[in-house]
Amino acid sequence: MKNVIYRNLGLIDYKEAWVLQEAIFASNVQRKIDLRKELETPPTENHVLFCQHPHVYTLGKSGSIDNLLLDEQGLAAHEATFYKINRGGDITYHGPGQLVVYPILDLDYFFTDIHKYMRYLEEAVILTLAEYGISGERYDGFTGVWIEPNSEKARKICAMGVKCSRWVTMHGIGFNINSDLNYFNHIVPCGIDDKAVTSMQQELGRSLDFEEVAQVFKQKLATQFGFHYV
């Protein structure tokens, strides 16, 4: 079984978590470059970071700034920040009550297939939702996890956006547990203007024990990828 270093960063500023991700990611990529040059180098390390962020909107490299519906004054009024970042995907929101997970994995240890990687992340979310009696599903043509995807009530409960270089991943998922869904009203989520967003709290009509859900997801993720935490 592969070892993965687990860290729970708690509530952390988005930029601070991004800098940490970038450092781990860059170190792994450099080690792989050195290895190809037959230089002595430590092996790559696999990390999984769990956290929550203060209110923040992030725009992926394929996204449109038009999908952010707030100007600078509007961001300030909602105590939110905004960053353009280097993951795939369009715009999304992170905030308290949302589980954000950043796997920084060397897929050479697992499988070199980014589409399979995305499906594995989705599956861990789907299996977590099932533990609480919520039927999460995939939606053809879209990433993430959805509720009733093939109906007029289709709504997203987990967004995904990743970066991968030399089979090293970064960025990851935003899984709405107790999220304040009002913040999604200020964007066109993931560039999709005709679909709603939901949370476990919304679906069940009650607040969830955030850490309990996080622990369930943590184990589903490990089982899905066949690793254990150190």
Buried (B, 14 or more C-beta within 10 A) or exposed (E): EBEBEBBBBEEBBBEEBBEBBBEBBEBBBBBBEEBEEEEEBEEBBBBBBBBBBBBBBBBBEEBEEEBBEBEEEEBEEBEBBBEEBBBBBBBBBBBBBBBBBBBBBBBEBBEEEBEEBBBBBBBBBBBBBEEBEBEBBBBEEBBBBBBBBEEEEBBBBBBBBBBBEBBBBBBBBBBBBBBBBEBBEBBBBBBBEEBBBBBBBBBEEEEBEBEEBBBBBBBBBBEBBEBEBE
